[in-house]
Amino acid sequence: MAITNTFLVAFVAHHSIIGGQSFLSPHPVPSIVKRHHQFSSTLRDIVESSDNDNNERIEFQLESAKSEFNDGSQQQQRLDTTTTTTQQQYNNYPEVTPQADKLGRSADPQISRVPPNNSNPQPPLVSSTQEWKNLQRHAAETIQPSHLRDMIQDPTRCDAMYAEHDGVYLDYSRQQATLETMDLLFDLAEKQELTQRIQGMFNGEKINFTEDRAVLHTALRAGKDEIGTVFVDDLDAIKEVHDVLDQIKKFTEAFRSGQITGSTGKRMRNIVSVGIGGSYLGPEFLHEVLKTEAEGINSSLGYDLRFLANVDPVDVERTCADLDPEETLIIIVSKTFTTAETMLNARTMRQWLWDFMGDDIDVVRKHVVACSSVSATERVKAFGIDTENYFFRFWDWVGGRYSVCGAA
């Protein structure tokens, strides 16, 4: 609890939030990062203000335009009813007064075409709470007139504004905030039930409300002793994770021992990882760390790992240079198996294998593996990959940037 609150405080103490220029979502994301809710009305873009000097002309054009829709009093009544109903549905938007645009067209029928969406009414904005207003007042009266160089002269303040856990030391005393700021931020966090929402994420609740998904990268790091504690749609999330990790261990041990060979029977010693974004940066980050670590150096002797993220043909040629296709394994990392850059490079590498060993289906089944979401299983199979043995799955509740903790 203390560490979670401290990390929240360290972030939201940043001047851009204290200044009251953004909104803190009532739905927190895993790293307690705020979301900038842009509460702007599409209706405001529909209607343009008319020129005051041309009121008479506009009124005349408005009457002319209405005649197109007014075949009788019944038609006009329908338009008035539709407009009233639509305005009631959008009572959370800024008020918009229907009027004619510069072409004299009535705004009523345009507004009525905006589809209603009342299926998921949004809670009040955090900026409407008293705790937020207290922060705004504090920012204006205390923070803005102050300078950080004066704040850091206070030893009591500096001694209090840090956190330490598991070898990580966080010093947030260099943020333009005071101990009173911290108290006000804690008040806001409690008002928004932040602790309960964090716990909801850990429990598998679908806090990703835009896609109706759970956010369970935390399950990728959970131990086997936690199996049976987190479920998503009746699926034991932690058990799923460890089933895949056991599958990977079995595969990699067979690969290193030479039990897994290429289509020509040669032992494979080269690995090319094809991915982009989080599917590329995470694995490469670990590679950079381990290749300078003693055990990593010894374990990688005789093997060559390369990464292909750029769609530039020169980069493809550079990646494949001096590699023997008969001794090369291609790993395609894509959550959806539809990412344009990744799939272009994946097809290029598949063709590279076919050019040297023929376009036999067995070439792909023995030289290409996939790390992808279970929802992409059919696309993985259509590519020619052996989904029984060479497909390492992850799930829609894991973002690509976290996949390095799982199959990738």
Buried (B, 14 or more C-beta within 10 A) or exposed (E): EEEBBBBBBBBBBBBEBBBBEBBBBBBBBBEBEBEEBEEEBEBEEBBEEBEEEEEEEBBEBBEEBBEEBBEEEEEBEEBEEBBEEBBEBBEEBEEBEBBBBEEBBBBBBBBBEBEEEEEEEEEEBBBEBEBBEBBBEBBEEBBEEEEBEEBEEBEEBBEEBEBEEEEEEBEBBEBBBBEEBBEBBBBBBEBBEBBEBBEBBBBBBBBBEEEEBBBBBBBBEBEEEBBEBBBBEEBBBBBBBBEBBEBBEEBEEEBEEEEBBBBBEBBBBBBBBBBBBBBBBBBBEBBEEBEEEEEEEEEEEEEEBBBBBBBEEEBBEEBBEEBEBBBBBBBBBBBBBEBEBBBEBBEBBBEBBBEEBEEEEBBBBBBBBBBBBEEBBEBBBEBBBBBEBBBBBBBBBBBBEBBBBBBB
